[in-house]
Amino acid sequence: MTGIMDGKAFAAELRGRVATAVSHLESSHGLIPGLAVVLVGEDPASEVYVRNKGKQTVEVGMASFEHRLSDQTTERELLVLIDQLNSDPTVHGILVQLPLPAQINSHAVINAIDPDKDVDGFHLINVGRLTTGESGLVPCTPLGCMMLLRAYAGDLSGQNAVIVGRSNIVGKPMAALLLAAHCTVTVAHSRTKDLTDVCRQADILIAAVGRAEMIQGDWIKPGATVIDVGINRIDGENGKKRLVGDVEFASASAVAGAITPVPGGVGPMTIACLLRNTVQAACAVNGIDFTLE
């Protein structure tokens, strides 16, 4: 029987451990981790995401700082704000919500963030740290995937891992994390030949390509562990939209040994790992030992 990897429950447990850590930091060190989230414009999906981040930040006892800017904000104005947040000792984590308006260069903005406050893990220095095995802040979605994999699959050493998707946000950092866990890693993408056969070799299959239900059950090796990172809105009954992943869940769940659902799989882990990263950043700058996996 296929095991459903309950990211919602795992994320709730992780947030509980974050809250315990935050309480300890305040009582023992007088330290309250602070997370600043910057939203430029009024993208509806980003609005919801930022609201959820703020709510969960407060729930675990951390300080939440929200900065909402108009879609006419210039790149220079945003960089000035980031410089102020970099210098603010009450802010330990900075996240600029993507996508940004067309007049703003997202790469320039991401790399203007102090890498030790870059809780998204996107700064070039943190990318380098991850790639070379140094300690640093890891992108939240891949980190959440790894936590789920270790919880449900145990020791990953020697397993064949296939990642479908090569984005800087998920695919590439996911590959680095799996390599560090001693997996044999293949990164597949739109130009991969015989993609179906490549996927069938995977003991661990990570779907992060952004195409609704592209990966079918007959692409999956029997007993494989499947992590579906995709979040796609498609037409459902009565004209209502419904959320699906990059994996066709019904057919895949009949074959996989374990699989994440959409929704309720990887999604909840992303914000929980953001909170975890903020605690890590706060501890690092204050010279406090931190372990929360």
ZITA-V985081 format. One record per helix or strand of 3 or more residues. SS is the DSSP state (H for helix, E for strand). FROM is the first residue (numbers start at 1). LEN is the number of residues. If there is no record, write none. Layout:
SS;FROM;LEN + SS;FROM;LEN
This chain:
E;3;3 + H;7;23 + E;34;7 + H;44;16 + E;63;7 + H;75;13 + E;93;4 + H;106;5 + H;124;9 + H;140;14 + E;160;5 + H;171;10 + E;184;5 + H;195;6 + E;204;4 + H;217;3 + E;225;4 + E;232;4 + H;237;3 + E;241;4 + H;249;5 + E;258;3 + H;266;20
